[in-house]
Amino acid sequence: MGYQLTPEVVRGTRDLFAAAVHQRQALIQTLTATFDQAGYDPIELPLLEHRELYLKKSGDDLIAKLYHWNQGGRDLALRPEWTASVLRAVISGMGDAPIPLRLRYAGPVFRYERPRRATYRQFTQVGIELIGAPGPLADAEALGLAVTGLRELGIQQWTLTIGHIGVIKTLLNSLGLPERITSALTWSLERIRSKGLDAVKQQWRDDDDDLPVDLASLAHLADQDLETLLLRVLPSLGVRLDSGGREPQAIIQRLVRKLRRGDDALNLDRAWQLLSALTAARGSAPDVMQQMRELCQEYTVAPDALDELQTTLTLLEAYGVPADQIVLDFGMGRGLHYYTGLIFEIDGADGLQLCGGGRYDDLVAALGGRAMPAVGFAYGLERIVAAVAPAEIAPVKSVLVVGDDHGLVIQAAAALRQQGYRTAVDLRQRSYAANLNDARRREMSHLALVSVDGIQLRDLNEQKPQ
């Protein structure tokens, strides 16, 4: 028996038809026009990238969601987000461009997500990257532009939640822990918020128990020497280093990080206490800023990053961002490991995340370019569609043009297009009544009957010829 094709869409993806496509195009046009007015130039990039591009700083969560494969000896991946791709293009093709660079984009990305409301495995990001501008002035521009885009779409009810990876890392660094452990703790914040502190601590203990070999006897070696040794020895012992889409080097570094945890047990306990305090630091800006200043004082940390954040918050007033729609949350991590400073999310009235972004000052250098500060954000178009009422999208004037003389029909259709109508012509030579029924089924706004005497235009909503 031959294979029977089942013509169904792949799970996590969708077919979109006329009305949905028109709505999406209108939303994209509004957002890109908003970006363009703020001086952001368009950029178009391939869907296909070298997988290595996303292994540098993306983090385990995103790496696990990559669509990737090897073809012709090349490790390739479908783009899971735009930022790394934009920076790759800047490094390779815009090295001499004046900075700051203001770039905008709109296009599909792919992640192996669990499908749920307004969350798909293929979805569209619309966003900007501001490259080469440091500090609060650039952060405020990005935040202000993200809010302006929502307003232009008619979305007035939203909450802007702001965190700061730089503040978190500065506090953790005060404990004297190795950088790798500090980084891992920083990116545990999201899991602490969703699963609770005890569950995350237990996961760390379980991870230590799952080490494929006993590394205690090698603990005296320096990290780099230990990594080199493990890269050579573990494959010969049958330990696979090519699972989960991560590079062998990254897996080895994680093993070494686990080995070093035992050296820092006391400070690790203090780190858990600090992370617990950070996840509790959520609320209005004045209240949380006071909490964080007290925390900096407790851990003898200079509040420089908090001072910059306060400057950003002050500048947001000039962008018309209401203070009562801003929440500070120092338990937010956003998952992507390339963030270095301010991070943010904007949620709609129903709690659905519409937009997210932040500052990533180390990513350009990590991808092979010269060190350059940067900040950016992206809307999830599918989330925006869910937040915008269909009635807010302007209807399109559309007309079906019919008549006995097809030459006149063609000319009339061209004339109507010049007047702003979206036109289609009758190609089946049907009766007037049949074409009238067809136009209504297609939800067209008008029917045009063409003769030597002219064009009779009928508004299908008013039932009167014009």
VOPAGU-2260 file (C-alpha; in pm, 1 decimal, decimal comma):
REM VOPAGU-2260
SITE   aa  ch    i         X         Y         Z
SITE  MET   A    0       0,0       0,0       0,0
SITE  GLY   A    1     138,1     342,3     -97,5
SITE  TYR   A    2     192,4     629,0     142,7
SITE  GLN   A    3    -119,2     842,9     190,8
SITE  LEU   A    4     -39,1    1212,0     215,3
SITE  THR   A    5    -228,0    1394,0     489,4
SITE  PRO   A    6    -250,4    1762,5     387,9
SITE  GLU   A    7    -237,4    1914,1     733,8
SITE  VAL   A    8     -28,6    2198,3     872,7
SITE  VAL   A    9     272,9    2115,7    1089,6
SITE  ARG   A   10     196,7    2146,4    1461,7
SITE  GLY   A   11     288,0    2486,9    1594,8
SITE  THR   A   12     247,3    2657,6    1256,1
SITE  ARG   A   13     -55,9    2809,6    1079,9
SITE  ASP   A   14    -199,1    2886,7     740,4
SITE  LEU   A   15    -311,7    3249,4     721,2
SITE  PHE   A   16    -573,1    3369,1     475,2
SITE  ALA   A   17    -677,5    3703,0     330,4
SITE  ALA   A   18    -834,6    3882,2     628,3
SITE  ALA   A   19    -563,0    3770,5     872,2
SITE  VAL   A   20    -285,3    3855,4     626,0
SITE  HIS   A   21    -426,9    4202,8     559,1
SITE  GLN   A   22    -447,9    4269,3     931,4
SITE  ARG   A   23     -89,7    4154,5     991,2
SITE  GLN   A   24      40,6    4363,7     702,1
SITE  ALA   A   25    -138,7    4671,5     833,7
SITE  LEU   A   26       9,0    4622,5    1181,9
SITE  ILE   A   27     360,3    4571,3    1043,8
SITE  GLN   A   28     323,0    4881,4     827,4
SITE  THR   A   29     218,3    5090,2    1127,8
SITE  LEU   A   30     510,6    4968,7    1340,4
SITE  THR   A   31     774,4    5002,8    1068,6
SITE  ALA   A   32     647,5    5352,8     984,9
SITE  THR   A   33     684,4    5442,6    1353,5
SITE  PHE   A   34    1041,5    5309,8    1352,6
SITE  ASP   A   35    1118,6    5487,0    1025,7
SITE  GLN   A   36    1004,4    5820,9    1166,2
SITE  ALA   A   37    1249,1    5768,4    1453,7
SITE  GLY   A   38    1539,1    5722,3    1208,2
SITE  TYR   A   39    1561,4    5342,4    1191,3
SITE  ASP   A   40    1668,0    5193,0     856,9
SITE  PRO   A   41    1530,3    4859,6     729,5
SITE  ILE   A   42    1737,8    4543,3     713,1
SITE  GLU   A   43    1648,8    4205,5     556,8
SITE  LEU   A   44    1842,1    3891,3     650,5
SITE  PRO   A   45    1841,0    3519,0     563,9
SITE  LEU   A   46    1628,4    3274,7     759,7
SITE  LEU   A   47    1922,3    3035,9     751,8
SITE  GLU   A   48    2229,0    3096,2     969,2
SITE  HIS   A   49    2527,4    2899,5    1097,5
SITE  ARG   A   50    2417,5    2725,5    1417,0
SITE  GLU   A   51    2728,1    2850,8    1600,3
SITE  LEU   A   52    2587,9    3204,8    1585,7
SITE  TYR   A   53    2324,1    3110,1    1844,0
SITE  LEU   A   54    2547,3    2899,7    2068,7
SITE  LYS   A   55    2762,8    3187,5    2189,7
SITE  LYS   A   56    2534,7    3377,8    2425,9
SITE  SER   A   57    2176,9    3264,7    2370,9
SITE  GLY   A   58    2149,0    3038,2    2675,2
SITE  ASP   A   59    2035,9    2680,1    2725,6
SITE  ASP   A   60    1663,5    2754,4    2695,6
SITE  LEU   A   61    1687,8    2902,6    2346,8
SITE  ILE   A   62    1951,2    2652,7    2228,9
SITE  ALA   A   63    1716,3    2366,4    2322,7
SITE  LYS   A   64    1450,2    2519,3    2093,9
SITE  LEU   A   65    1668,8    2552,4    1783,3
SITE  TYR   A   66    1565,5    2394,5    1456,1
SITE  HIS   A   67    1907,1    2280,1    1333,6
SITE  TRP   A   68    2074,3    2019,3    1114,3
SITE  ASN   A   69    2398,3    1934,3     937,9
SITE  GLN   A   70    2405,1    1954,1     560,5
SITE  GLY   A   71    2714,8    1925,2     347,0
SITE  GLY   A   72    2931,9    1933,7     657,4
SITE  ARG   A   73    2779,2    2262,1     774,8
SITE  ASP   A   74    2587,1    2302,9    1101,3
SITE  LEU   A   75    2290,6    2521,8    1011,7
SITE  ALA   A   76    1989,9    2659,7    1199,4
SITE  LEU   A   77    1667,7    2845,3    1128,7
SITE  ARG   A   78    1675,5    3191,2    1283,5
SITE  PRO   A   79    1524,7    3171,9    1639,4
SITE  GLU   A   80    1550,0    3549,3    1701,4
SITE  TRP   A   81    1676,1    3855,5    1514,4
SITE  THR   A   82    1937,2    4019,5    1738,2
SITE  ALA   A   83    2229,2    3781,6    1677,9
SITE  SER   A   84    2155,3    3779,1    1302,9
SITE  VAL   A   85    2146,8    4159,6    1286,6
SITE  LEU   A   86    2480,5    4184,7    1468,2
SITE  ARG   A   87    2632,8    3920,7    1240,0
SITE  ALA   A   88    2526,6    4134,0     941,8
SITE  VAL   A   89    2662,3    4452,7    1103,0
SITE  ILE   A   90    2999,9    4289,2    1173,4
SITE  SER   A   91    3032,7    4140,8     825,0
SITE  GLY   A   92    2883,9    4417,4     611,2
SITE  MET   A   93    2852,5    4748,5     798,5
SITE  GLY   A   94    3189,5    4786,6     968,2
SITE  ASP   A   95    3242,6    5138,1     830,6
SITE  ALA   A   96    2891,8    5269,2     897,8
SITE  PRO   A   97    2859,0    5570,3    1130,9
SITE  ILE   A   98    2737,7    5493,5    1479,3
SITE  PRO   A   99    2499,8    5475,4    1643,3
SITE  LEU   A  100    2332,5    5242,0    1395,9
SITE  ARG   A  101    1953,9    5239,3    1401,4
SITE  LEU   A  102    1813,1    4930,1    1230,7
SITE  ARG   A  103    1460,1    4788,1    1205,7
SITE  TYR   A  104    1332,3    4450,9    1090,4
SITE  ALA   A  105    1021,5    4237,1    1047,9
SITE  GLY   A  106    1017,7    3868,0     968,1
SITE  PRO   A  107     965,5    3509,3    1081,3
SITE  VAL   A  108    1162,7    3320,5    1345,6
SITE  PHE   A  109    1144,9    2954,7    1450,4
SITE  ARG   A  110    1154,7    2793,1    1794,7
SITE  TYR   A  111    1046,2    2451,0    1912,8
SITE  GLU   A  112     798,9    2596,0    2163,7
SITE  ARG   A  113     499,6    2433,5    2328,1
SITE  PRO   A  114     208,6    2571,5    2123,0
SITE  ARG   A  115     -42,1    2769,9    2327,1
SITE  ARG   A  116    -237,1    3093,6    2300,7
SITE  ALA   A  117     -60,8    3332,0    2058,2
SITE  THR   A  118     256,4    3119,2    2086,2
SITE  TYR   A  119     368,7    2924,2    1780,2
SITE  ARG   A  120     678,0    2747,3    1651,8
SITE  GLN   A  121     691,4    2985,5    1358,4
SITE  PHE   A  122     614,8    3342,4    1455,7
SITE  THR   A  123     700,1    3694,5    1344,8
SITE  GLN   A  124     915,9    3947,5    1525,3
SITE  VAL   A  125     902,0    4319,8    1447,3
SITE  GLY   A  126    1170,9    4520,9    1619,8
SITE  ILE   A  127    1474,0    4748,3    1631,1
SITE  GLU   A  128    1839,8    4739,9    1728,7
SITE  LEU   A  129    2021,7    5055,1    1844,0
SITE  ILE   A  130    2392,5    4976,1    1808,9
SITE  GLY   A  131    2679,9    5190,1    1932,9
SITE  ALA   A  132    2494,0    5401,5    2190,0
SITE  PRO   A  133    2557,1    5344,5    2563,2
SITE  GLY   A  134    2364,5    5429,6    2874,6
SITE  PRO   A  135    2032,6    5581,3    2977,0
SITE  LEU   A  136    1980,4    5799,7    2667,6
SITE  ALA   A  137    1973,4    5496,8    2437,8
SITE  ASP   A  138    1780,8    5281,4    2687,3
SITE  ALA   A  139    1513,0    5548,7    2718,2
SITE  GLU   A  140    1488,4    5583,3    2338,6
SITE  ALA   A  141    1429,9    5209,7    2299,7
SITE  LEU   A  142    1171,4    5198,3    2579,1
SITE  GLY   A  143     996,5    5511,3    2453,8
SITE  LEU   A  144     981,4    5374,8    2100,0
SITE  ALA   A  145     839,3    5042,3    2219,6
SITE  VAL   A  146     558,5    5225,6    2400,3
SITE  THR   A  147     499,7    5461,9    2105,3
SITE  GLY   A  148     454,3    5164,6    1871,2
SITE  LEU   A  149     178,3    5022,6    2091,8
SITE  ARG   A  150       4,9    5359,6    2105,2
SITE  GLU   A  151      15,3    5389,8    1727,1
SITE  LEU   A  152    -164,4    5054,1    1712,3
SITE  GLY   A  153    -431,9    5179,5    1950,8
SITE  ILE   A  154    -312,7    4967,4    2244,2
SITE  GLN   A  155    -341,9    5188,9    2551,5
SITE  GLN   A  156    -366,4    4934,2    2834,4
SITE  TRP   A  157     -23,8    4782,0    2901,7
SITE  THR   A  158     234,9    4741,0    3175,5
SITE  LEU   A  159     605,9    4807,8    3124,1
SITE  THR   A  160     815,9    4581,2    3348,6
SITE  ILE   A  161    1183,9    4675,0    3384,3
SITE  GLY   A  162    1469,8    4476,5    3535,0
SITE  HIS   A  163    1847,3    4512,2    3526,0
SITE  ILE   A  164    2093,0    4225,7    3475,4
SITE  GLY   A  165    2385,8    4458,4    3547,3
SITE  VAL   A  166    2262,0    4532,3    3899,5
SITE  ILE   A  167    2203,5    4162,1    3967,4
SITE  LYS   A  168    2550,5    4058,7    3848,6
SITE  THR   A  169    2717,0    4338,7    4045,0
SITE  LEU   A  170    2550,9    4217,9    4364,4
SITE  LEU   A  171    2642,2    3853,0    4295,7
SITE  ASN   A  172    3001,4    3947,7    4211,3
SITE  SER   A  173    3034,7    4094,9    4559,5
SITE  LEU   A  174    3023,1    3736,6    4695,8
SITE  GLY   A  175    3352,5    3646,1    4530,7
SITE  LEU   A  176    3209,7    3353,7    4333,4
SITE  PRO   A  177    3365,5    3242,9    4002,2
SITE  GLU   A  178    3220,5    3419,5    3699,8
SITE  ARG   A  179    3068,2    3099,9    3562,1
SITE  ILE   A  180    2872,4    3033,5    3879,4
SITE  THR   A  181    2764,4    3397,3    3901,4
SITE  SER   A  182    2635,3    3377,0    3545,0
SITE  ALA   A  183    2449,6    3050,9    3611,7
SITE  LEU   A  184    2289,4    3197,2    3924,2
SITE  THR   A  185    2181,8    3507,8    3732,4
SITE  TRP   A  186    1999,9    3299,0    3474,3
SITE  SER   A  187    1835,9    3093,0    3748,7
SITE  LEU   A  188    1615,6    3390,9    3837,3
SITE  GLU   A  189    1344,7    3307,2    3582,9
SITE  ARG   A  190    1321,4    2950,4    3714,0
SITE  ILE   A  191    1311,9    3075,5    4073,2
SITE  ARG   A  192    1019,9    3300,1    3982,0
SITE  SER   A  193     829,2    3018,0    3807,9
SITE  LYS   A  194     925,1    2713,6    4019,9
SITE  GLY   A  195    1033,9    2854,3    4354,7
SITE  LEU   A  196    1374,2    2878,9    4523,4
SITE  ASP   A  197    1369,1    2532,6    4682,0
SITE  ALA   A  198    1297,2    2361,3    4348,8
SITE  VAL   A  199    1587,1    2540,0    4178,1
SITE  LYS   A  200    1828,7    2458,0    4462,0
SITE  GLN   A  201    1724,9    2092,5    4436,4
SITE  GLN   A  202    1786,2    2099,6    4060,5
SITE  TRP   A  203    2140,0    2225,8    4122,5
SITE  ARG   A  204    2199,8    1937,6    4365,2
SITE  ASP   A  205    2056,1    1687,7    4116,6
SITE  ASP   A  206    2279,7    1823,5    3841,5
SITE  ASP   A  207    2586,6    1769,3    4056,9
SITE  ASP   A  208    2482,0    1406,5    4117,0
SITE  ASP   A  209    2445,3    1350,9    3740,2
SITE  LEU   A  210    2807,9    1423,0    3645,4
SITE  PRO   A  211    2916,5    1148,2    3399,1
SITE  VAL   A  212    3254,5    1099,9    3565,5
SITE  ASP   A  213    3412,7    1173,7    3903,6
SITE  LEU   A  214    3614,8    1490,7    3856,1
SITE  ALA   A  215    3723,5    1540,4    4217,2
SITE  SER   A  216    4072,1    1404,4    4154,8
SITE  LEU   A  217    4125,4    1668,2    3884,2
SITE  ALA   A  218    4008,5    1964,5    4089,2
SITE  HIS   A  219    4364,9    2093,3    4136,9
SITE  LEU   A  220    4395,6    2176,5    3766,0
SITE  ALA   A  221    4329,3    2525,4    3632,6
SITE  ASP   A  222    3999,8    2563,0    3449,2
SITE  GLN   A  223    4156,3    2591,3    3102,8
SITE  ASP   A  224    4383,5    2288,4    3154,8
SITE  LEU   A  225    4092,9    2085,5    3290,7
SITE  GLU   A  226    3872,3    2177,2    2994,3
SITE  THR   A  227    4143,8    2075,3    2745,7
SITE  LEU   A  228    4193,6    1742,4    2920,8
SITE  LEU   A  229    3822,2    1662,6    2935,5
SITE  LEU   A  230    3771,5    1745,2    2567,4
SITE  ARG   A  231    4032,9    1480,6    2483,4
SITE  VAL   A  232    3944,9    1213,5    2739,4
SITE  LEU   A  233    3564,4    1204,1    2773,8
SITE  PRO   A  234    3485,4    1097,9    2412,4
SITE  SER   A  235    3726,4     802,4    2450,7
SITE  LEU   A  236    3526,8     696,7    2761,4
SITE  GLY   A  237    3205,0     689,6    2560,7
SITE  VAL   A  238    3068,8    1018,4    2697,1
SITE  ARG   A  239    2875,0    1202,3    2424,2
SITE  LEU   A  240    2947,1    1572,4    2392,1
SITE  ASP   A  241    2718,6    1647,7    2097,4
SITE  SER   A  242    2372,3    1633,6    2253,0
SITE  GLY   A  243    2109,1    1902,7    2291,2
SITE  GLY   A  244    2243,7    2126,5    2014,3
SITE  ARG   A  245    2523,4    2259,9    2235,5
SITE  GLU   A  246    2889,8    2268,1    2139,6
SITE  PRO   A  247    3126,9    2024,5    2319,1
SITE  GLN   A  248    3321,9    2320,8    2458,3
SITE  ALA   A  249    3007,1    2459,8    2622,3
SITE  ILE   A  250    2923,6    2120,1    2775,7
SITE  ILE   A  251    3276,0    2087,3    2917,0
SITE  GLN   A  252    3260,0    2436,2    3064,2
SITE  ARG   A  253    2935,8    2342,9    3237,7
SITE  LEU   A  254    3099,1    2032,3    3387,1
SITE  VAL   A  255    3387,7    2239,2    3520,2
SITE  ARG   A  256    3145,1    2492,8    3664,4
SITE  LYS   A  257    2966,2    2213,2    3853,2
SITE  LEU   A  258    3298,5    2084,3    3984,2
SITE  ARG   A  259    3386,9    2425,8    4126,9
SITE  ARG   A  260    3056,9    2464,9    4312,1
SITE  GLY   A  261    3181,4    2261,9    4605,7
SITE  ASP   A  262    3459,2    2516,1    4662,6
SITE  ASP   A  263    3207,9    2790,7    4718,1
SITE  ALA   A  264    2938,3    2626,8    4931,9
SITE  LEU   A  265    2927,2    2902,5    5193,0
SITE  ASN   A  266    2904,7    3188,3    4946,0
SITE  LEU   A  267    2655,4    2989,4    4740,9
SITE  ASP   A  268    2423,4    2986,1    5043,3
SITE  ARG   A  269    2457,1    3364,0    5061,6
SITE  ALA   A  270    2386,2    3380,7    4688,6
SITE  TRP   A  271    2059,0    3193,4    4733,3
SITE  GLN   A  272    1961,5    3442,3    5003,6
SITE  LEU   A  273    2044,4    3729,1    4768,0
SITE  LEU   A  274    1845,0    3578,6    4481,5
SITE  SER   A  275    1549,1    3533,0    4713,9
SITE  ALA   A  276    1566,8    3903,7    4801,4
SITE  LEU   A  277    1593,8    3997,5    4433,8
SITE  THR   A  278    1286,7    3798,3    4331,6
SITE  ALA   A  279    1094,3    3980,1    4605,6
SITE  ALA   A  280    1200,2    4321,1    4467,6
SITE  ARG   A  281     899,3    4389,1    4245,7
SITE  GLY   A  282     659,0    4681,3    4247,4
SITE  SER   A  283     638,2    5054,7    4180,5
SITE  ALA   A  284     961,1    5224,8    4079,1
SITE  PRO   A  285    1008,6    5444,1    4389,9
SITE  ASP   A  286     949,7    5154,8    4632,5
SITE  VAL   A  287    1169,9    4904,4    4452,0
SITE  MET   A  288    1451,2    5153,1    4393,5
SITE  GLN   A  289    1460,4    5212,3    4768,7
SITE  GLN   A  290    1471,4    4834,8    4832,2
SITE  MET   A  291    1756,3    4792,4    4586,0
SITE  ARG   A  292    1959,3    5080,1    4731,2
SITE  GLU   A  293    1930,9    4918,6    5072,8
SITE  LEU   A  294    2039,1    4585,4    4923,1
SITE  CYS   A  295    2341,9    4749,8    4759,5
SITE  GLN   A  296    2434,4    4903,6    5092,4
SITE  GLU   A  297    2399,1    4566,3    5267,5
SITE  TYR   A  298    2633,0    4399,4    5018,3
SITE  THR   A  299    2869,4    4699,9    5002,0
SITE  VAL   A  300    2806,0    4757,8    4631,4
SITE  ALA   A  301    2820,3    5098,3    4460,5
SITE  PRO   A  302    2475,4    5192,7    4323,7
SITE  ASP   A  303    2609,0    5322,5    3988,8
SITE  ALA   A  304    2384,5    5098,6    3778,1
SITE  LEU   A  305    2083,9    5199,1    3988,8
SITE  ASP   A  306    2169,9    5565,2    3930,6
SITE  GLU   A  307    2170,2    5502,1    3553,8
SITE  LEU   A  308    1837,9    5322,2    3580,3
SITE  GLN   A  309    1692,3    5618,2    3770,1
SITE  THR   A  310    1809,5    5848,5    3489,2
SITE  THR   A  311    1634,3    5624,6    3236,9
SITE  LEU   A  312    1313,0    5632,7    3439,3
SITE  THR   A  313    1328,4    6012,2    3452,6
SITE  LEU   A  314    1379,4    6033,5    3075,7
SITE  LEU   A  315    1074,4    5813,5    3016,8
SITE  GLU   A  316     862,2    6101,8    3144,9
SITE  ALA   A  317     974,0    6300,8    2838,5
SITE  TYR   A  318     855,9    6014,5    2616,8
SITE  GLY   A  319     514,1    6033,8    2781,4
SITE  VAL   A  320     538,6    5698,2    2960,0
SITE  PRO   A  321     311,0    5715,2    3268,1
SITE  ALA   A  322     483,3    5619,8    3592,4
SITE  ASP   A  323     177,4    5421,3    3703,5
SITE  GLN   A  324     223,9    5184,9    3406,2
SITE  ILE   A  325     584,5    5103,2    3503,9
SITE  VAL   A  326     682,6    4812,9    3731,6
SITE  LEU   A  327    1038,5    4733,6    3842,9
SITE  ASP   A  328    1117,5    4363,1    3877,8
SITE  PHE   A  329    1466,9    4246,2    3975,4
SITE  GLY   A  330    1362,3    3882,6    3956,4
SITE  MET   A  331    1322,9    3905,2    3578,1
SITE  GLY   A  332    1591,5    3742,2    3362,7
SITE  ARG   A  333    1432,1    3709,3    3014,6
SITE  GLY   A  334    1622,4    3386,5    2939,0
SITE  LEU   A  335    1863,4    3515,5    2673,9
SITE  HIS   A  336    2214,6    3512,8    2819,0
SITE  TYR   A  337    2352,2    3801,9    2616,7
SITE  TYR   A  338    2180,9    4073,4    2821,9
SITE  THR   A  339    2413,9    4289,7    3031,6
SITE  GLY   A  340    2206,5    4580,5    3161,3
SITE  LEU   A  341    1848,6    4702,9    3149,0
SITE  ILE   A  342    1589,8    4445,8    3036,1
SITE  PHE   A  343    1217,2    4491,0    2988,6
SITE  GLU   A  344     887,1    4334,9    2888,6
SITE  ILE   A  345     555,5    4496,6    2798,2
SITE  ASP   A  346     240,4    4300,9    2880,9
SITE  GLY   A  347    -108,2    4369,2    2751,2
SITE  ALA   A  348    -416,3    4418,5    2965,5
SITE  ASP   A  349    -470,0    4040,8    2988,4
SITE  GLY   A  350    -109,4    3970,1    3091,8
SITE  LEU   A  351       1,8    3847,5    2747,3
SITE  GLN   A  352     358,2    3959,1    2671,9
SITE  LEU   A  353     357,9    4184,8    2365,0
SITE  CYS   A  354     717,8    4302,8    2355,1
SITE  GLY   A  355    1056,4    4239,9    2514,9
SITE  GLY   A  356    1416,5    4349,7    2491,0
SITE  GLY   A  357    1715,0    4494,7    2669,0
SITE  ARG   A  358    2079,6    4596,8    2661,4
SITE  TYR   A  359    2352,2    4360,0    2537,1
SITE  ASP   A  360    2686,9    4543,6    2544,9
SITE  ASP   A  361    2906,5    4230,8    2514,4
SITE  LEU   A  362    2735,4    4051,3    2226,1
SITE  VAL   A  363    2901,6    4230,3    1933,8
SITE  ALA   A  364    3247,7    4139,6    2065,6
SITE  ALA   A  365    3136,3    3782,9    2148,1
SITE  LEU   A  366    3032,8    3737,7    1784,1
SITE  GLY   A  367    3369,4    3858,7    1655,4
SITE  GLY   A  368    3321,0    4233,4    1616,0
SITE  ARG   A  369    3473,8    4525,1    1800,7
SITE  ALA   A  370    3327,6    4597,7    2142,4
SITE  MET   A  371    3017,1    4808,8    2102,0
SITE  PRO   A  372    2720,1    4883,9    2331,0
SITE  ALA   A  373    2373,9    4801,4    2200,9
SITE  VAL   A  374    2009,2    4782,9    2300,7
SITE  GLY   A  375    1701,5    4657,0    2119,8
SITE  PHE   A  376    1356,5    4503,4    2141,0
SITE  ALA   A  377    1103,3    4306,5    1939,7
SITE  TYR   A  378     725,9    4275,5    1934,0
SITE  GLY   A  379     571,7    3934,2    1882,4
SITE  LEU   A  380     333,3    4003,7    1595,8
SITE  GLU   A  381      99,1    3718,3    1688,9
SITE  ARG   A  382      67,2    3864,2    2038,8
SITE  ILE   A  383      -2,7    4208,9    1891,5
SITE  VAL   A  384    -278,2    4063,3    1670,9
SITE  ALA   A  385    -437,6    3908,4    1980,0
SITE  ALA   A  386    -429,5    4245,3    2158,8
SITE  VAL   A  387    -570,9    4457,9    1873,8
SITE  ALA   A  388    -944,6    4440,5    1806,5
SITE  PRO   A  389   -1020,8    4359,2    1438,9
SITE  ALA   A  390   -1250,5    4664,5    1426,5
SITE  GLU   A  391    -944,6    4884,6    1472,7
SITE  ILE   A  392    -809,8    4776,8    1131,5
SITE  ALA   A  393    -942,9    5007,0     857,8
SITE  PRO   A  394   -1162,5    4824,9     600,7
SITE  VAL   A  395   -1039,2    4804,9     241,9
SITE  LYS   A  396   -1255,1    4935,8     -45,9
SITE  SER   A  397   -1292,2    4640,1    -281,5
SITE  VAL   A  398   -1495,1    4598,5    -599,2
SITE  LEU   A  399   -1587,8    4321,3    -840,7
SITE  VAL   A  400   -1603,1    4462,1   -1194,6
SITE  VAL   A  401   -1845,5    4293,3   -1437,4
SITE  GLY   A  402   -1984,3    4357,4   -1785,7
SITE  ASP   A  403   -2046,5    4212,5   -2130,5
SITE  ASP   A  404   -1752,9    4392,0   -2300,6
SITE  HIS   A  405   -1439,1    4256,8   -2132,6
SITE  GLY   A  406   -1221,4    4526,3   -2286,5
SITE  LEU   A  407   -1433,0    4792,8   -2116,6
SITE  VAL   A  408   -1424,7    4588,5   -1794,0
SITE  ILE   A  409   -1041,0    4589,3   -1799,1
SITE  GLN   A  410   -1030,3    4966,8   -1856,2
SITE  ALA   A  411   -1288,8    5031,5   -1583,4
SITE  ALA   A  412   -1092,0    4815,9   -1336,0
SITE  ALA   A  413    -777,6    5020,0   -1407,3
SITE  ALA   A  414    -968,3    5345,4   -1352,6
SITE  LEU   A  415   -1113,4    5222,5   -1023,2
SITE  ARG   A  416    -767,4    5117,4    -903,6
SITE  GLN   A  417    -651,3    5473,4    -964,3
SITE  GLN   A  418    -929,0    5585,4    -728,9
SITE  GLY   A  419    -800,8    5357,6    -451,0
SITE  TYR   A  420   -1023,1    5053,6    -500,5
SITE  ARG   A  421    -895,3    4700,7    -475,1
SITE  THR   A  422   -1045,7    4547,0    -788,3
SITE  ALA   A  423   -1106,6    4205,3    -934,9
SITE  VAL   A  424   -1276,0    4135,0   -1270,0
SITE  ASP   A  425   -1530,9    3867,8   -1359,3
SITE  LEU   A  426   -1353,1    3598,4   -1561,5
SITE  ARG   A  427   -1639,8    3349,2   -1582,4
SITE  GLN   A  428   -1894,0    3568,1   -1766,0
SITE  ARG   A  429   -2164,1    3500,8   -1509,1
SITE  SER   A  430   -2497,2    3678,9   -1475,1
SITE  TYR   A  431   -2529,6    4000,7   -1275,7
SITE  ALA   A  432   -2716,8    3817,9    -999,4
SITE  ALA   A  433   -2449,2    3547,2    -976,9
SITE  ASN   A  434   -2173,1    3808,3    -959,1
SITE  LEU   A  435   -2365,9    4002,2    -694,5
SITE  ASN   A  436   -2388,1    3689,7    -480,9
SITE  ASP   A  437   -2017,2    3614,7    -543,1
SITE  ALA   A  438   -1910,2    3965,7    -437,3
SITE  ARG   A  439   -2107,1    3935,1    -113,5
SITE  ARG   A  440   -1959,3    3593,9     -37,4
SITE  ARG   A  441   -1612,7    3744,3     -82,1
SITE  GLU   A  442   -1711,8    4031,2     151,2
SITE  MET   A  443   -1635,6    4290,7    -115,2
SITE  SER   A  444   -1764,3    4642,0     -55,4
SITE  HIS   A  445   -1882,0    4722,0    -411,4
SITE  LEU   A  446   -1995,9    4575,9    -741,1
SITE  ALA   A  447   -1927,4    4769,3   -1065,1
SITE  LEU   A  448   -2140,4    4706,7   -1375,7
SITE  VAL   A  449   -1963,1    4835,4   -1687,5
SITE  SER   A  450   -2128,0    4926,5   -2018,4
SITE  VAL   A  451   -2078,1    5173,3   -2303,8
SITE  ASP   A  452   -2276,9    5420,1   -2093,0
SITE  GLY   A  453   -2021,6    5413,6   -1808,6
SITE  ILE   A  454   -1972,4    5249,6   -1469,5
SITE  GLN   A  455   -2260,0    5179,1   -1232,7
SITE  LEU   A  456   -2104,3    5135,9    -888,6
SITE  ARG   A  457   -2315,3    4962,4    -626,6
SITE  ASP   A  458   -2231,1    4988,6    -257,0
SITE  LEU   A  459   -2315,4    4644,7    -122,2
SITE  ASN   A  460   -2367,3    4788,5     226,1
SITE  GLU   A  461   -2625,4    5045,9     114,2
SITE  GLN   A  462   -2808,6    4844,0    -152,8
SITE  LYS   A  463   -2824,5    5149,0    -385,4
SITE  PRO   A  464   -2653,3    5186,4    -727,4
SITE  GLN   A  465   -2428,6    5492,7    -768,0
